[in-house]
């Protein structure tokens, strides 16, 4: 969790609360870490951290959007900011799909070519 806080601190975002969401509540067994957070300005963030060995494809982006909708229903709140933290390559179609839906993508390691 410290690396998440440090990453957002580089972008001048300070959280007053950061809580991990149990992924079994969302009905998934994927290797993903899900967080909900509130910054000091009162904005709500949903944060999805993915560490996978293969490339992140469009089908993964669609599944991620579905998980985010389920998270909104569980916590009964629409998040102002949706964030994806990823360490591997991401398909260009996935980037377009997520950015069109208001997602921000952060690379946890130097951006791969």
Protein Blocks (a to p, Z undefined) as FASTA:
>chain_A
ZZmmmmmmmnopacfbdcdddfklnopabdcdddddddfkopacdddddddfbdcdfklm
mmmmmmmmmmmmmnopacfbdcdddfbdcdfklmmmmmmnopacddfbdcdZZ
